[in-house]
Amino acid sequence: MANLDLIGAMALTAGAAIITSTLVPAGFAGLRARFLAGGLLAIWFVLLIAGVVRAVPDPRVGLGVPALGIAVLTPIVVALLLAAILPQLRTAVRAIPLPALIAVNVVRVLGLLFLLLYLSDRLPGPFAPTAGLGDMAIGATAPFVAWLAARGHDGWRGLTWLWNSLGLLDLFTALGLGVVSSEGSPVQLIFSSPNTSAMTELPWILIPAFLVPLLMLTHFAIIDRLLRTRSRSSSSDLGKWASGLSA
């Protein structure tokens, strides 16, 4: 058990480092902006760990599911609000190459950890197998979809829409199953032993409270990029059509 926790801590920390070290330099050109963005993520990481040390999300001594829900939703809501009101942030996000936004989801092959926790009798079904297999499928296909998008191969847009939709569905499904399997949840529907309390402890809380928000934001950024490129493509086609008529 201790060995699995150690492996999980190293793997999840590496996954977080891969995401941040890929997206921050790609979106922020200036050194000062990169330090600011990276610093905010580091503060988020530290506050998360500090909250776990105080056992805030632990359903036995803390706030339980509500605290974990806040930890998952707060960074997503804050990031979306900041992107809506700060044009600099929107510009930075839109500067990240689409293939990079897709490719960082390769860290979701770490969904294997869910299966190991399930086999160790530390997480319940259907939560752990569903979340683990779904993440592994999205993570394993991310490099291929990123490669198609980078090359601009025929059908890349439709495949990216499909992959991105499945990626979001996987995250929402895992979160939903986690909530209805959580001890003390007001909507608990699955009563089993073990429950999902392991996800409120280190290192596993890094998944719902750090990695999931970051990955979900990449999916939202991909949607924005696909809509914008489609709009520009349509405008270009319309311009060519109008030029043809005038000629």
N, C-alpha and C positions, 0 to 999 in steps of 0.2 A: 504493500500500500504506500509506504513512504517512498519507495523507488518510483512508483507511478506518479506521485505528486512532484517529485524532483524532475522527472522527465517532462511532465506537463508544464512545470514552471519554466524550464529552459526552452521548450518548444513554443509556448505561447509568447514568451518574451521575444523570441526570435521572430515570430510571426508579426508581432506589433512593430518591431524594428524594421522589418522588410517593408511593411505598408508605409510607415512614416518616412523612411529614408528614400522611398521611391517617389511618393506623391509630393512631399514638401519641396524638394529641390526642383521638381518638374513644374510646380505651380508658382513658386515664388522666386523671382530672378535675383533680387537683392539679398545681400548677406544679412542685413538687418531684419528684413521680412522673414527670412528663413529661420533666424534665431527666435523671432517672436512666435512664429507658428509652431516651431519645434518645442519652444519653452512652454507654450500653452498646453500642448499634448503631454509634456512631461509633468506639468502640474496636475493635469487630469489623472495621470497614471498614479502619482504620489498620493493625491487625495483619495483615490479609490482604495489604494492599499491601506491608508490610514483608517478609512472607514471600516475596512474588514478587520483590522486589528482591534477596533472598538466593538466589533461584532454587531454593527448596526443592522446589516441585512439578515443576521441569524434569526430565524423564526422562534428560537427558544428563549433568547435573551434580548433581542432587538426588535426592529420594526418588521422584519421578514419581507414578504412579497412586495408591499408598497415601497420599501426602500430599494429593493432590487429593480422594481419597475421605474422608479425615479432615476436610478443609475443608468438604465438603458435608454430612456426617452429624453432625459435632459440634454445630453450632448447633441442628439439629433435635432431637437427643437431649437436649441440655441444656434447651432450651425446653420440651419435653414433660415432662421430669422436674421442672422448676421449677413448671410448671402443676399437676403432680400433688401437690406437697407444699406449695405456697403458695396458699392460698385467695384472697389479694389479687390474685395474677396471674390466677387463673381468673376472678375477678370482673371484672378489667379487660378480659380478652379477650372475655368474654360481654357486656360493655357496648358493644362495637363493633357498630354496626348491621349486620345481615346484608347489605343492599345494598352497604355499603362494602367488606366482605370480598370480595364478588364483583367489584365495579367496579374495584378496584385491579389486577385481573388484566388490565386493558386494556393495561398496559405490555408484555404479551407480544406485541403487534404488532411489537415490536422483534425478533421472530423473523426479520424481513426481513434482519437482519444476518447470520444463518446462511447465507441464500441468497447474499448478497453475498460472503461469505467463500468459499463453495463455487464461485461463478463466478470468483473471483479465484484459484482453485486453492490455497486455504489450509486448507480443510477437506474431508474425504472424504464420499462417499456410501456407504451411504444415511443416515449420521448427520445431515449438515447439512440436506438437503432434508426429511427426516422431522421433525427437531426444529423447523426453521424454519416449515414449513407448519402443523404441529400447533399451535405457539405462536401463530401468526397467527390461526388459526381460533378458538382459545379467547379470545384477546385481543379480536378483532373482535366476538364475540358477548357478551362480558362486560357491556357497558352495557345491552344488551337484557334479559339475564337479571336483572340488578340492578334494572332498571326494573319488570319483572314482579313480582319479589319485594317491592319497595317498595309497589307498588300492590295486592298481594295478589290478582292476577288468577287466575281459575280455571286450575288446572293448573300454577301456578307452582312448587309443591313438587316435583312429578315432574320438571319441566323442570330445576329447580335440581339435583336429584339426578343427572340425566343429564349435565348440563353439568359438574358438579363431578367426577363419575366420569371423564369424558373428559379433564378437565384434569389429574387425578392420573395417569391412564394416559399422557398425553402426556409428563409429566415423568419418570415411571419408564422409559418407552420411550427417551427421549432419553438418560437416564443410562446405561441398559443398553447402548445402541448406542455411547455414548461410551467405556465401559469396554472393550468387545470390539474397539474400533477404536484403542485407545491403545497407543502404543509402550511396550514393557516391561511391559504388563499380563500377569499370570499367566493370564488367561483371554482373551487376545487371539485373536480368531477372524477378524477382517477385517484383512488386510495390504494396505495401499494407500499410495500416495503422492499427495497428502499424507496424514498421519495427523492425529490430534486434538491434537498437541502445542501448537497455537495456543491451545487452551483453558487451558493452564498459564501463559500469558503475559498481561501487562497489555495492553489493558484487558479482554480476553475472559474472564479468570478470574473477573471480577466476576459473570458469569452463573452458573456452577455453584456458586461458593463464597459468593455473597451473595444474588443475586436468587432462585435456585432454592430455597434453604432458606426464605426469607421467603414465597414464593408457595406452597410446599408446606404451610407452617404455616397459611396462609389456608384451604387446602382442608380441613385437619384441623379448623380452627375452624368451618368451614361444616358439616361433618358433625356436630360436637357441637351446633351450633345447630339443625340440622334434627331431630336426635333429641330434643332437649329440647323444641322447640316441638311436635313430634308427641306427646310424652308429656303435655305440658300440655293439648293439644287433646283427647287421649283421656280424660284425667282429667275435663276439663270436660264432655265428652259423657256420661261415666259418671255424673257428678253430676246432670246434667239428667235422665237416664233414671231415676235413683233418686228424684229429686224428683217426677217424673211418677207413679211407682208409689205413693209415699206419699200423693200428692194423690188 
